[in-house]
Amino acid sequence: MRILFDSKNPAFKEPFGTLVPGQSCTLRIHIPVSVQTTQVECIIHHADGSPALTFSMGYQFKKGAYEIWGGKFSFPETGLYFYHFYLTTRTGGFRLFKEGGGTNMEAGDDWQVSCIPADFQTPEWSRGAVIYQIFPDRFCRSGRCDLTGKLEPYTVHENWYDEVGWQPTADGHVLNNDFFGGNFRGIMEKLDYIASLGVTILYLNPISKSFSSHRYDTGDYKTPDPMLGTEAEFTALCDAAHARGIRVILDGVYSHTGSNSLYFDKEGAFGGRGAYCSQQSPYYRWYEFYQWPDSYRSWWNFDTLPTVNKLEPSYIDYIITGEDSVVAHWLKAGCDGFRLDVADELPNEFLVLLKRRVRQLKPDALVIGEVWEDASNKCAYGVHRRYFADGELDSVMNYPFRTAIIQFLRDRDDGSALRDTVMTIAENYPPQVLLSNMNLLSSHDSPRILTALVDDFDGSREEKARRHFSRQQYLTAVERLLMASFLQYTLPGSPSIYYADEAGMEGYKDPFNRRPYPWGQEDPELLAHFRHLGQLRRDEAALRLGDIRFFQAGEQKLGFTREYQGRQLRVYLNRSLDTWEVSAGNVLLGHNLHTVAPDWVTLLPMGFCITEAP
């Protein structure tokens, strides 16, 4: 018989998930009588391994062949904590750790618990939202672009359906300077289309004046790229989105600038006031030069992306605290928050200042961080991040859910690993963050979800440019995407559509995941499916705000409930080759199923449905 403890089960830990300072937490451990336990201690330490507290757990009662030992504790301050148990018996003692979903003696991992600020709140409008991510140059072009002041050199595709530029220059550099002319007016003209998907948040990749089409090499933080339009047009876009109940968030790129920028000015395009041009530049202290001007610290050794000293006072003033700082500038222009590029590279102090300033300027603004792992215990550059312990971020890009969904749909998981991933994130994240999580299937940094669901090809760029789905591959990918997106919309968080995924766009990672939206060539089945999912999210508060509990996870089948204020929805997915008969009430949305009785539904292979609890 094994010693039983499951931190995700209220029979063993109550309350579920994170705590706030001073909040009492009860732990119970079930120990076989045969162990002959005389004492149980819970040993808690900080993320850096230093002791936090130790408390004794007392014998409470006997339940069958088990003795139940329990105790209570609370934390005086916020932070990330880990714990295990020490059991003393009549014959000795041993430590008890977590292993898989169970326990193990003297081997395994500690359990985790976070203590978050009592006043930590996320914007209500971000909880359970539907997000639409746009790569601005590639979504929609309206009219001709104003190229006045556009950083050179560049090319503009006349044909919207051209292949994206992928060829390197003669000296092997990839410039990313081919443009299709997507602009603010084009996005505004498509707002009704975006709203038809149930979207409530519009997330735009960088819009500031830059050399490249991706615009992560910022040239001027406070000026829109002229190809996109004017600041007045951006404000008009925000106003039009707000009129449709859609908030707008922008990419904040604050770990580096472009070398071709107002601040560095390596090419001399900005008048020679940059740090590369003069050591008396007002921006000189933003950068770290090993030997001025040609040897400097840069992002991942890309010399076009010089890294900034984030805690340099003049940089903090320019980006955050100044009266017309970058964040103040764009919030005043109409945006509703920021997604922070490479949040791991922004110091905790920087994030605290940024979040505080953003909230001062717009109390319900949203701050999302790009974090690829479990953000609750992220350690970057030797520092444990305090994203939640200090309330630095409202939300993160939820790549763990994406990975788990793909593994399940690619037959690499029978469903149990997906359940474990979902419940681990639910346990480790503050509940308000969980509901605001950016649950994505694709992004500008990953292969398109259709491609990821069927093809792991990792050849050259030239090969990827020529490689496209066969008809059968496409049909298989679509069938899997129907289920993947159904999962995305029924799990806790905010489902995020990367533009054109809903239309059937395929593509490997950068630059092939950044092709122009295929207007007039959309897959009608997929588009209708995403619209149904968006409507379901609008109608059902339980999907936006409800708790989750799995009742099936294994044998290629998933079943879970979402419950809010007494309304319970039941979600079923059958990825197996067999049929699955399930007890079901009124079916709200389904695929590959048929009713066999008033309260029973048969799910065919790759079938799924969501029902009202019978």
PyMOL commands that set and color helices and strands:
alter all, ss='L'
color gray80, all
select helices_A, chain A and resi 33-35+124-126+136-138+184-189+191-196+231-243+284-286+299-301+313-321+326-333+343-345+348-361+375-377+399-409+416-428+431-436+449-452+461-466+471-490+501-503+512-514+524-539+541-545
alter helices_A, ss='H'
color red, helices_A
select strands_A, chain A and resi 13-14+25-32+37-46+51-63+66-73+79-89+92-99+102-105+111-115+131-134+155-156+178-179+201-204+208-210+218-224+247-252+289-291+295-296+337-340+366-369+379-380+383-384+395-396+438-440+494-498+547-554+557-564+567-574+580-583+587-597+600-612
alter strands_A, ss='S'
color yellow, strands_A
deselect
rebuild
show_as cartoon
